[in-house]
């Protein structure tokens, strides 16, 4: 089944950043689970940072999924809403350039 996601102005860029305590096996599992959740909605731009183009309901779902896994007594989750006019707000220098996540995406 092919799914075509077309990004229009109702979509916004959000930045998801997390710091998960990984001193024990449970923390390492939470780290992997949160990473997999973020990969469903966007692309990794740093080790624990994702850029996601989502609509308002997807942002709520993404947040709920992350918070259902995170242990907020020792983990930190940050979600920055960049809006849909983010182009002039994001500067990138150095290696690890990313694809434009706003372009159409085909999931096979």
N, C-alpha and C positions, 0 to 999 in steps of 0.2 A: 504494500500500500504506500503510495506517495502522498506526502502532505506538503503543500506549498504555503509558506507563511509569507504574507506580504505586509511590509511595515509601512503604515501610514502615520498621519499626525496624531492619531489616538494612542500611539505607542510612545513610551518614554524610555530614556536610558537610565538605568539604575546601576550603581556600583555596590557590590556586596563584598564586604571584607570581614574576615573572621580570624580569631586567634583561639585555638582550642587547646586546652591542657592535655598533653599527650604523655604524661609520665607513667600512665598505666594503660593496660590493654583496652579498657572501656573508652578512654580518651582517644586512642588511636582509631578505634572503630567509629566514634563520633566524627572525627576529622574526615575519614573516608566517606561516611554517609553524607555529611554536609557538602563535600566536594561533588559527589554524584548528583545531589539535588541541584546545586548551582549549574552543573553542566547541562541539565535538562532545559535551563532557561537562558543560558548565555555561554560566553567563552572565557577561558582563563586568561588573564593578562599579567598576573603575577602569581606567586605560589598560592596565596590564600585570598586572591582578589579576582572577582569576575565582573565583566560588563554584560549586562542583560538588557535587551529590548523587550519590554513587556507592556501590557495594558494594565489598567488599574486592578482588575480582578486577578490577573496573573501575579501581580506584585503581592497582593494579599495572600494568595495561595503559596507563593514562594516563601514569604515570611513565615507563614504558619508551619510549613514543612520544616524549615530550618529550626524554628523554635521548638518544634516537637522533638527534635533530636538533641539540640544543644543543652548543656548543663549550665545554666546561667549563674550558678554559684562559683564556677571556675572558668567558663568560656566567655568570650566577648564577640558579639556580632554587631556590625555596623552596616547600615543600608543608606546610601546616599542617593537621593533622587535628583538627577541631572536635568530632567524634563525632556522635551522633544526638540529643543534648540541648543543642543549641547556642543555642536561642532566648534564654536569659538571658545568653549570652556575647557576643552581637553587638549593638553599638549603632551606630546610623546617625544622622548629623546633616547637615542641609543638603540640597542638590539631588541629583539622580541617584538617587532611590529606585529600588529594584529590585523586580521581581515576586517573590513567594514561590516559590522554585525547588522547594520541597517539594510543591507542589500537583501534581496529575496533569498530565502533558504529553502532548499529541497531536502526533505528527510525521506529516505528510502527504507 
